[in-house]
Amino acid sequence: MYLTQEEKGNLFAEHGKDKNDTGSAEGQIALFTHRISHMSDHLKNNRKDYATERSLVRLVGRRRSLLDYLMKKDIVRYREIVKKLSLRK
């Protein structure tokens, strides 16, 4: 697995409340961003892997949905996570 439990805990601790806060929108967005970058690197080397390409598109859509939810719910938290992860708006 490309992401160990310790790395996941650090990711959630950095972007969520603590390492066990796996359900917060910020933690999920950070996890999706990490997975998206990993899949993008994979697709650069394996351009005919259409299953991964489809999974990547679905994951980007799920992250976009979470970002839209966070923007409607709390614009300050949305701006913080976009700035912290350096995402395009």
Secondary structure, 3 states (H helix, E strand, C coil): CCCCHHHHHHHHHHHCCCCCCCCCHHHHHHHHHHHHHHHHHHHHHCCCCHHHHHHHHHHHHHHHHHHHHHHHHCHHHHHHHHHHHCCCC
